[in-house]
Amino acid sequence: MSEAHNDIQKTFYTLGASIARLEQQIQHHEQQTSHWQQELLAADASWEELNHSLAEQQSMVSDLSSEST
C-alpha cells in the first residue's frame, strides 16, 4: 500500500511540475505577444510619420518644379 501511495504522490508532483512549467510558458508567450504588439504599434506610428513626411516632400518638390518652369 505504501508503494502505491508513493506512486500516486510521485505522479501528483510530476503533474504539478508540468502544470507549473506550462503556466510559465503561457505567461512568457503572453508577455512576448504584448511586447510584439507594442513594437507593431510603434512601427505603425513610424510608418504613418514617414508617409506624411514623404507626402510633404513630394509636395515641396512639385512646388519647386512648378516655380522653376
C-alpha distance (Angstrom), angle and dihedral (degrees) to the residues before:
residue distance angle dihedral
M1 . . .
S2 3.77 . .
E3 3.80 90.7 .
A4 3.79 91.6 52.3
H5 3.80 89.6 48.8
N6 3.81 90.4 50.4
D7 3.82 91.1 49.5
I8 3.78 91.7 50.6
Q9 3.78 91.4 46.7
K10 3.82 90.9 48.6
T11 3.81 90.5 51.1
F12 3.81 90.5 47.0
Y13 3.81 93.2 53.4
T14 3.80 92.6 42.1
L15 3.80 90.2 53.8
G16 3.80 90.6 45.5
A17 3.80 90.6 53.4
S18 3.81 90.8 47.9
I19 3.78 91.2 50.6
A20 3.81 91.4 48.7
R21 3.81 90.6 50.2
L22 3.81 91.7 49.3
E23 3.80 91.8 48.1
Q24 3.80 89.3 51.8
Q25 3.81 90.9 50.1
I26 3.80 90.8 49.5
Q27 3.80 90.9 50.6
H28 3.80 90.7 49.0
H29 3.81 91.3 49.9
E30 3.80 90.9 48.9
Q31 3.81 91.0 50.8
Q32 3.81 91.5 46.8
T33 3.81 91.1 49.1
S34 3.80 90.6 50.2
H35 3.80 90.5 50.0
W36 3.79 91.5 49.7
Q37 3.80 90.8 49.1
Q38 3.81 90.1 53.4
E39 3.80 90.4 48.8
L40 3.80 90.4 49.1
L41 3.81 91.3 51.8
A42 3.82 90.2 50.1
A43 3.82 91.2 47.8
D44 3.81 90.8 49.3
A45 3.81 90.5 50.7
S46 3.80 90.5 49.8
W47 3.80 90.5 48.1
E48 3.81 91.3 52.3
E49 3.80 91.1 47.5
L50 3.80 91.5 50.2
N51 3.80 92.1 48.1
H52 3.80 90.5 50.3
S53 3.80 91.3 48.4
L54 3.80 91.0 47.8
A55 3.79 91.3 51.7
E56 3.81 91.0 50.2
Q57 3.79 92.4 48.9
Q58 3.80 92.4 47.2
S59 3.78 88.6 51.5
M60 3.81 91.3 50.7
V61 3.82 91.2 48.7
S62 3.78 89.7 49.9
D63 3.82 91.2 49.2
L64 3.81 92.0 48.3
S65 3.79 91.0 47.6
S66 3.81 90.2 51.4
E67 3.81 91.9 48.6
S68 3.78 93.6 50.5
T69 3.79 94.9 53.1
